[in-house]
Each structure stands twice: as C-alpha cells, then as structure tokens.
Amino acid sequence: MATTGAGEDKGTIAVAGAGGGGSSSLHSKTLLKSEKLYHYVLESTVFPREHDRLRELRLATAKHPMAVMAASPDQVQLFGLLIELIGAKNAIEVGVFTGYSLLATALALPDDGKIVAIDVSRESYDDVGAPVIENAGVAHKVDFRVGLAMPILDELVAEEGNEGKFDFAFVDADKVNFLGYHERLLRLVRIGGLIAYDNTLWGGTVVAGDGDGEAAAPGWDRGKARLAREFNAAIAGDRRVQPCQLAIADGVMLCRRVA
C-alpha cells in the first residue's frame, strides 16, 4: 500500500490512528464522513508534530487485539494542547489501556507534574506502554492505581489536600458509571479545570432511535448510545460545568468546572 506524507502506511493509520479502524464503520475513531479527510487531518497536522515516543506507542498499540480501545491521535493532540494551555500540573486518567493517552498527558505536564492513572488491570500497560513511557522519561509522573475506578476516586476524594487539586481529567472507561465519576471528579478538579469524557457520540448512533433497526445500530450499540444520550443530557443541565460537545474521535464531552 502507498505510504502517506508522514511515512505511514494507510492501513497502519486506519488501525493505529483511527483506533482499530476498518473492522467497524461505527467506531473508526472519527466522525468525519470521509476517511480520506481524516487521513489528511492526521498527516497534515498531527503526525508532523507527534513526539517520537508517542508515535512508537501508537504503533505498538495498533498491534494489540483490542486496539480499538485506544484514543485517537488527533484527540490526544488536543488534550496535550489543552493541558499546556491551562498550565495543568496534576491530572487524572480513568481507563488507561496501553497508556497511549496517558503518555500524551504526561508529556504535556511539567517535570514535577503528576497523573493518577486508574484501571482495573495493568496488563496492557505493562506489556505495551510502560517501557515506552519509561524511555520517554516521564514514568516518574505516573501514579498507577489498580482497581475499580469508583472506590479509587472515593479514596482520592478522602485523601487530604486532593479536593480541587487536579487541573485535568480524562475518562475513557465504563459508560454506565460516567455520571458517578463526574460527581467525584467535580470534587477533585479545581474550578477552571477541565474534564474530558470519551465516546459521547458513540459512533454517531446517539441520533439513531431505538426503532431504527439493527442495520442502523446493533443492539449493543443502541444500549451504549442510550447511555451516551443520558450522560450528554445530564451534563447539558449541570450548571457546575461549562460543557462543549466535540465531534472529534468518537465524541468528546469537554467540561470546564465553573462551580
């Protein structure tokens, strides 16, 4: 296959860049109607400025059988920009997988910054991401906590000095618990800080009604789409945050805490 302007194989971009790409039209990690246009975005803006270690981890993650779980390159580029824009020093990530988005966050934080990483397992992180993160020189910023996110977030809230300590949070975990995570993160993230939630447009199926048929949205996707719609509606009515629904990747709900 032809290589792109960034020296990437088109098929590799579809997997590593689009989170798993060709196997699912619903979850190609872009809501753009044209894959060609998405490749242009990646090749023209994302890949030319991509950190070498971030590229290494993206390509390594693409070989993982669950690569679709990874964040998209344009998404993590946005997070890096936002983290630097608000001068973030402390961050939280709920749902780590191989650590691709975690690495992007760690690279954007100052040398004395910290990121609390939460996942039920370290397996994919240890096997794929940890060596790259170590080589990137940012492993000292990572505080990895293994277990269910809700009780770990409760522990963080209970720890002295943590309320309002964090500047940025990214949630890419079980959608059924998003609102529970939201309540806890509002106590941990400072006023003016940012919280980003992944998959909030769920492949575009949030606009497919339950009666629109299996072809439009299979049963599993319809259930996830309902959760996304309920979450989006709750955030829209939450006056403690200033929300912005971004049609990037699989949908990102960006919240700025204002109260």
Secondary structure, DSSP 8 states (H G I E B T S, - for coil): --B-TTS-BHHHIIIIITTTGGG-SS-SS---S-HHHHHHHIIIIIGGG--HHHHHHHHHHHTSTTGGGS--HHHHHHHHHHHHHTT--EEEEE--TTSHHHHHHHHHS-TT-EEEEEES--HHIIIIIHHHHHHTT-GGGEEEEES-HHHHHHHHHHSTT-TTTEEEEEE-S-GGGHHHHHHHHHHHEEEEEEEEEE-SSGGGGGGS-TTS-TTTS-HHHHHHHHHHHHHHHHHHT-TTEEEEEE-STT-EEEEEE--
